[in-house]
Amino acid sequence: MTIAVIGAGASGMAAALQAAWHGAAVTLFERNASVGRKLLVTGSGRCNITNAAVDPVKYACADQAWMETLISRFGVVDLVDMLSSIGIPVYKTPDGWYYPLSNSAQSVVEAFACALDLEGVTIITQAQVNAIRVSGTGIAIHFSLNGKIQEREFERVIVSAGGTAYPSLGSRGDLFPILEGLGHTVLPNRPALAPLLVELGDLRLLQGVRLDVGATLWNGKKPLASTQGNLIFTEWGLNGPAVMDLSHLVSRYDAPDLKLSLNLLACFQDEFDRLLADKRKTNIPLRVFLDAFFPPKVAANLLGNRSLEEGTPLCQVEDRSLNTLIDYLRDIRLPVKGVRGFEYCQVSAGGVPVGEVEPGTMESRIVKGLYLTGETLDVVGPCGGFNLQYAFSSGALAGKAVSI
Ligand SMILES: Cc1cc2nc3c(=O)[nH]c(=O)nc-3n(C[C@H](O)[C@H](O)[C@H](O)COP(=O)(O)OP(=O)(O)OC[C@H]3O[C@@H](n4cnc5c(N)ncnc54)[C@H](O)[C@@H]3O)c2cc1C
């Protein structure tokens, strides 16, 4: 069986390796000068490979059952086994995030490159695929290499060309029009796992501060989704997992009345209530009480925003003022103006709808012999290794299926 894989990202490398392990003659085409370019920058260079909490319900995917099939056929344990077999042992943090033992994305890329080489996969780098043509005998790939257009025919082709996130790393969505030409639908690409453009108002002075919070995105009076996690205040808004996990909804709704509600107490509400009950009747200054939960700069800013004196003893604060402060800390509403662009997002939403691909094999339901994997399809997971798990899973399933 002759197989072409287009794109040597996480998904394409998993596909090529599995196909080779299952006896296929594999050629891997990559536009960049080397394989795994985007993988190198994942997890800030540490490569957050997967997550103990991987579950189909965590993914923004139009068909839950589709995702269930995919993850049940190649889940966390299968990925960990596959990585181990190419010499990448992993470890899990207390909150369930998996990393290579080396803490180095480069070691993951090198292990894949080595395994692909040992399995005899032909890797053609600096090869940009420009066309895919179905013929009577197979599927022809047109690609430019060293300024020359070439054509090669394969029995089956796996498209693992990513989406449009971080285009400088290679994925620019240039195969989407070609997939449309072959009969596939392509949903408009949108930034996901992106920083949010938010009007911070009085909180703009908190630039550079990191907090663990609860965050809820509202469209008018309708809550769209909630998250809990870390966020960072920046000059243009908010960054970090708590808001990035909501960004695919911001880019989808693109509505004028989107608001973000921050609950600053969400991660320690019980401790807050306990300490307040303990200290309510004491002379401890308000600011010192809040310092138990927030950096001093934050506590001062929050009290200033409510026109409360930092030094007022807790026992002298009126119930009404205290309740207003607590309500504020639980629900700070900020207007959302949009998301930062594709250059700043970790994945893109949109692309080919999952319904056009078999979830167990990733074969196109429209073009026989064509397989689609990874970010080329309309699937977005939250921060924490969910997207690499999906990219590896879909690639591995295609690689296994293609050789049968
Ligand atoms: C900064 C950053 C950090 C991230 N960190 C994490 C993390 O820690 N954990 C996590 O789970 N996810 C993370 N992600 C997301 C993760 O990287 C993606 O989900 C994953 O890389 C998608 O894999 P893919 O193989 O589908 O696409 P890609 O990795 O984009 O690979 C596609 C490949 O196809 C090639 N290609 C595209 N078009 C053509 C063409 N026409 N001809 C030839 N080659 C082509 C591209 O050059 C590219 O190498 C991060 C993303 C970014 C940008």
The ligand as an SDF file (V2000), in Angstrom:
LIG
                    3D

 53 58  0  0  0  0  0  0  0  0999 V2000
    2.2600   28.2170   20.8230 C   0  0  0  0  0  0  0  0  0  0  0  0
    1.4340   26.9550   20.8650 C   0  0  0  0  0  0  0  0  0  0  0  0
    1.4700   26.1470   21.9880 C   0  0  0  0  0  0  0  0  0  0  0  0
    0.6890   24.9900   22.0560 C   0  0  0  0  0  0  0  0  0  0  0  0
    0.7970   24.1890   23.1520 N   0  0  0  0  0  0  0  0  0  0  0  0
    0.0560   23.0630   23.2150 C   0  0  0  0  0  0  0  0  0  0  0  0
    0.2000   22.1550   24.3030 C   0  0  0  0  0  0  0  0  0  0  0  0
    1.0730   22.3230   25.1640 O   0  0  0  0  0  0  0  0  0  0  0  0
   -0.6200   21.0730   24.3510 N   0  0  0  0  0  0  0  0  0  0  0  0
   -1.5660   20.8310   23.3780 C   0  0  0  0  0  0  0  0  0  0  0  0
   -2.3030   19.8440   23.4750 O   0  0  0  0  0  0  0  0  0  0  0  0
   -1.6740   21.6230   22.2990 N   0  0  0  0  0  0  0  0  0  0  0  0
   -0.8790   22.7140   22.1850 C   0  0  0  0  0  0  0  0  0  0  0  0
   -0.9740   23.5050   21.0810 N   0  0  0  0  0  0  0  0  0  0  0  0
   -1.8830   23.1000   19.9790 C   0  0  0  0  0  0  0  0  0  0  0  0
   -1.2150   21.9890   19.1420 C   0  0  0  0  0  0  0  0  0  0  0  0
    0.0530   22.4120   18.7620 O   0  0  0  0  0  0  0  0  0  0  0  0
   -2.0720   21.6660   17.9060 C   0  0  0  0  0  0  0  0  0  0  0  0
   -3.3290   21.2100   18.3570 O   0  0  0  0  0  0  0  0  0  0  0  0
   -1.4170   20.5800   17.0600 C   0  0  0  0  0  0  0  0  0  0  0  0
   -0.1240   20.9670   16.6880 O   0  0  0  0  0  0  0  0  0  0  0  0
   -2.2230   20.2940   15.8120 C   0  0  0  0  0  0  0  0  0  0  0  0
   -1.5380   19.2890   15.1000 O   0  0  0  0  0  0  0  0  0  0  0  0
   -1.7800   19.0610   13.5570 P   0  0  0  0  0  0  0  0  0  0  0  0
   -0.8230   17.9920   13.1650 O   0  0  0  0  0  0  0  0  0  0  0  0
   -3.2200   18.8670   13.2850 O   0  0  0  0  0  0  0  0  0  0  0  0
   -1.3870   20.4360   12.8410 O   0  0  0  0  0  0  0  0  0  0  0  0
    0.0270   21.1750   12.7810 P   0  0  0  0  0  0  0  0  0  0  0  0
    0.8240   20.9340   13.9880 O   0  0  0  0  0  0  0  0  0  0  0  0
   -0.3120   22.5790   12.4240 O   0  0  0  0  0  0  0  0  0  0  0  0
    0.7800   20.4570   11.5710 O   0  0  0  0  0  0  0  0  0  0  0  0
    0.4140   20.6040   10.2460 C   0  0  0  0  0  0  0  0  0  0  0  0
    1.6570   20.5070    9.3710 C   0  0  0  0  0  0  0  0  0  0  0  0
    1.2770   20.5280    7.9930 O   0  0  0  0  0  0  0  0  0  0  0  0
    2.1980   21.3170    7.2660 C   0  0  0  0  0  0  0  0  0  0  0  0
    1.4920   21.8060    6.0760 N   0  0  0  0  0  0  0  0  0  0  0  0
    0.3830   22.5820    6.0350 C   0  0  0  0  0  0  0  0  0  0  0  0
    0.0090   22.8120    4.7610 N   0  0  0  0  0  0  0  0  0  0  0  0
    0.9060   22.1540    3.9780 C   0  0  0  0  0  0  0  0  0  0  0  0
    1.0550   22.0310    2.5610 C   0  0  0  0  0  0  0  0  0  0  0  0
    0.2110   22.6170    1.6990 N   0  0  0  0  0  0  0  0  0  0  0  0
    2.1010   21.2940    2.0860 N   0  0  0  0  0  0  0  0  0  0  0  0
    2.9820   20.7020    2.9640 C   0  0  0  0  0  0  0  0  0  0  0  0
    2.8820   20.8020    4.2980 N   0  0  0  0  0  0  0  0  0  0  0  0
    1.8550   21.5160    4.8010 C   0  0  0  0  0  0  0  0  0  0  0  0
    2.5630   22.4320    8.2410 C   0  0  0  0  0  0  0  0  0  0  0  0
    3.7880   23.0270    7.8950 O   0  0  0  0  0  0  0  0  0  0  0  0
    2.5960   21.6770    9.5730 C   0  0  0  0  0  0  0  0  0  0  0  0
    3.8840   21.2080    9.8650 O   0  0  0  0  0  0  0  0  0  0  0  0
   -0.1680   24.6470   20.9610 C   0  0  0  0  0  0  0  0  0  0  0  0
   -0.1780   25.4420   19.8260 C   0  0  0  0  0  0  0  0  0  0  0  0
    0.6180   26.5880   19.7600 C   0  0  0  0  0  0  0  0  0  0  0  0
    0.5960   27.4130   18.5030 C   0  0  0  0  0  0  0  0  0  0  0  0
  1  2  1  0
  2  3  1  0
  2 52  2  0
  3  4  2  0
  4  5  1  0
  4 50  1  0
  5  6  2  0
  6  7  1  0
  6 13  1  0
  7  8  2  0
  7  9  1  0
  9 10  1  0
 10 11  2  0
 10 12  1  0
 12 13  2  0
 13 14  1  0
 14 15  1  0
 14 50  1  0
 15 16  1  0
 16 17  1  0
 16 18  1  0
 18 19  1  0
 18 20  1  0
 20 21  1  0
 20 22  1  0
 22 23  1  0
 23 24  1  0
 24 25  2  0
 24 26  1  0
 24 27  1  0
 27 28  1  0
 28 29  2  0
 28 30  1  0
 28 31  1  0
 31 32  1  0
 32 33  1  0
 33 34  1  0
 33 48  1  0
 34 35  1  0
 35 36  1  0
 35 46  1  0
 36 37  1  0
 36 45  1  0
 37 38  2  0
 38 39  1  0
 39 40  1  0
 39 45  2  0
 40 41  1  0
 40 42  2  0
 42 43  1  0
 43 44  2  0
 44 45  1  0
 46 47  1  0
 46 48  1  0
 48 49  1  0
 50 51  2  0
 51 52  1  0
 52 53  1  0
M  END
$$$$
